[in-house]
Amino acid sequence: MWYNVFEVRELRILSIDFDYFVNPTALQRALYFPDGGREMSDTLNTFVWAGAYAHSKIATKRAGNEKNSLMQVELLKKPLQAIHNIVMAQGDICYMVADSHAHAYDFINENWDGSVMELYNVDFHHDTFDVGEGVHCGNWLRWLLNDGTVDAAYWVNQPDSELADNMTQVISLSELPKTGYDLVYICRSGWWTPPHMDDAFIKYLARPLIANKNGWEVKYQKGIMESRYNNELKNLVKQECIFRDKFPKDMVLQEDLSMPKIDSSGGRWYNNPSI
């Protein structure tokens, strides 16, 4: 008796958002991180973060306590090194490095051949939010699941990650497969990551791929190897500090989160401009 045996090809995708490795306290996130983190222009991103740094400098100075400043936000170095090792172990496959996670949707579709696909997302957010119109950084994975492009999605998250609207299966970092990926997508998520942490993103995730001498196929966004924590931003912080220093002297850090937080205003999610 003869049988027709069809081999079903499977694609395995690794998606990494740098905001997973940014570990602010609840107070730091409430005070300094953009409210909802609208992905808009780079110019607006600079102004919003400049306001956050100025807010941090003045508030911590008046409180006499630097431990809750924006510059003291913790970077999870061991998990970052572990992910760096996993990425570099994949070898000659297709990679993409960008700022917004929204571009993962097109990158994955462009490289999909109809095979069964499983996706592993290392991210502070699950990115299957049911909000807004069109594909954006908060729902790109929902679209891939609803389209049938991705058959199974696994999410490595943080203890304080939001679970509402989650369509993925949560796994731990130790459960993340270390080999066998066909595509790797990496994003900085500049609306969720303070600019002074860009050097770590560049060192561990961007430069090793973009500057590799092995001939690997790496698509990347212009300017992604440049830190946003530059002279332009630092000068804006100084100017903002001069202005904000004229505020009432009772502007200090409150452990009950009563300080007004940085608000980028408007809707929750927006499409990032095209690469």
Buried (B, 14 or more C-beta within 10 A) or exposed (E): EEEEEEEEEEBBBBBBBBBBBBBBBEBBBBBBBBBBBBBBEEEBBBBBBBBBBBBBBBBBBBBEEEEBBBEEBEBBEEBBEBBBEBBBEBEEBBBBBBBBBBBBBBBBEEBBEEEEBBBBBBBBBBBBBEEBEEBBBBBBBBBBBEEEBBBEBBBBBBEEBEEEBBBBEEBEBEEBEEEEBBBBBBBBBBBBBBBBBBEBBBEBBBBBBBEEEEEBEBBBBEEBBEBBBEEEBBEBBBEBBEEBBEEEEEBBBEEEEEBEBBEBEEEBBBBBEEB
